[in-house]
Structures are given as C-alpha cells and as structure tokens.
Amino acid sequence: MVKWALGIRLKNSTENEINAEIDAGSIIRTHLLRPTWHIVSSDDIYWISDLTSSRIRSAVKFRDRQLGLTESIFRKCNRLFAKTLRDGNHLTREELIEELINAGIGVDNNRAYHIFLRAELDGIICSGKQKNGKPTYAILEEWVPVKNRKNKDEALRELALRYFSSRGPATVQDFSWWSGLTLGNSRLALELARPNLISDTTENMTYWFVDPLNNQSPDNQDAFLLPAFDEFLISYRDRTASLSMVHNKKTISNNGMFYPAVLWGGQIIGTWKRDIKENHIILTLNLFKDFRIASDKILRKAISRYSEFYNKPVRNPDHFQ
C-alpha cells in the first residue's frame, strides 16, 4: 500500500520503478512528523527529523516506561544496530530482532517496535535495500551521507509551504495534526510561509493554499483506489468535506485504522480490498449504497491503472458490492 500511495500519484509509474528508488536510497521509509511511518525523500530526511523527532519521543515516552524501556536499554540497542548494520550490511526486521534476543534484550509486548522507532528518531537507522522482497534497515549516515539540514525557522517555513501547496486549502489545525508540531509552532510556520500563501475564510475557519487555480471542483471523469492511510484523508483533522459522517466508520475504524477507499468527484464513495497472488490480483470494491456512478467505465479505468502498476491482471473487476 505504501508503494501504491506513490504509484497513484506518479503517472505511468510501476511497482518495479518504486522498488528501484527504494533500493537506490532515493526514498526512505522512517518515522517522521507524527508517531508513524512516512515515505520521505533522502534530500529531506535530516531536516524533517531534526524538526519533529523530539515531539515523537515525547509522544511515546509514557508507553516506553510502561514497557520498561530505559535510556540505557535504548543506548545498548542503538550500539548493537550500529555495529551489526555497519559497512552496508542491510538486515530485515526479523534478522535484527534475532540479534536483540541474542544480546539478552526483550522484544515481547511490542517492545521491538519501540526499539526500532527510537533508533530511527535517534538518527541511527532508516529503511535500506529490500531483501527478497522484504524491507530492511540500514545505518542512516551510511545510506544517506549527504546531510541537508535547516535551522528551525527555515524548516518550519519549508514544511508549511510543502503542506499547504500540496494539501491546501487547509487550516492551521490541519497542519498541526499532520505535522505533529505544537499549535504554537504550526502558527509560527504558517506566519513564516504566509507571503507565499493565499487564504479564504468560510464558516469562521481560515483555509490556506498556494494556487487559486487548484481550488476547483473535482474532475468527475476519474475515480481513484486510495491506499490505506492515504494522505488524501489522513492529512486533515477535519475530513467531512470528502467523507461524510454517515460513512466515516465504514472508512475509519474506532481504533484509527484507515481502510483503502474509493475516491470519485472529491468524495469517498466506498472501500476496497485486494489479495495479491503470484500471477494475478483479486480486487473487490464495496461501494456505499447512496453512491451511484452512471457508468462503471470510470471504475474500470481506476482498476486498470492498479493492474498496470503491479503488472498483473486483476480478477473480480465485476465484483462491485
């Protein structure tokens, strides 16, 4: 789904092309912004991590204590990772967990996740080359040797410009949610970026964006199979413009799981699921009852794009529930 999130935005791209960029170290999967994984350009990983890593550490600190993970344990794990992964020795999560166990470090009860998370936040590890189709970890300074850094004001301004130019119109509250920054720092970032932004106020909310030409009605000629946790939805605190409250629980679970969604005309009109086999993909669309598309030609175009990305035929394209 992470690769498809890129593929759906890059015209005519394929999974193999995305894999090549991952294996070249051009794009990195690591923890940034909020306490979750993000795909980031290697050009941006250092300055974004500098800006947001301390907030993520604070957000998970209580859970770390619950798991008995002390600063001493984190330092021990970081040293082990640095030693084991050095000289370009990229290893899978499972291989590194085995190293942790052999060193007498407990990995049960989700401790492993927090150990890897902390090593990423400390700038020790990041994603590396894939091994037999599995993601690996690498030493960040080896894998991304060029350290593009910015001072705080430069980083705040740049992050705000990136957000509002790609996701606007949006509010400062949306930006604060997406970035993981405090509302105070989010307002400062907005102020720094303000000369390059345009605003519009409606219903007592101020929305910021870059190009008014992009603020147009959605194109109803295309539908999109959004991956789980897609930025189209998760980038905003308030998602009601695209996802009605009636269908919210069908798209986002009570524990915060974002399901793959079908987008048409700027609205989420259903969900979908896939089962990738060796030689084909089984795909099922579950459209909400109050959405009717005049022709399934639009949906078939979206399915065809998905098939092209993976270079595999899609079966069950008629299974529109």
Secondary structure, DSSP 4 states (H G I P E B T S, - for coil): -HHHHHHTTSTT--HHHHHHHHHTTSEEEEEETTTEEEEEETTTHHHHHHHHHHHHHHHHHHHHHHTT--HHHHHHHHHHHHHHHTTT--EEHHHHHHHHHHTT---TTTHHHHHHHHHHHTTSEEE---BTTB-EEEEHHHHS-------HHHHHHHHHHHHHHHH-SB-HHHHHHHH---HHHHHHHHHHHGGG-EEEEETTEEEEES-GGG-SPPPTT-EEEEPTT-HHHHT-S--TTTS-HHHHHHHB-TT--B--EEEETTEEEEEEEEEE-SS-EEEEEEE-TT---S-THHHHHHHHHHHHHHTS-EE-TT-B-
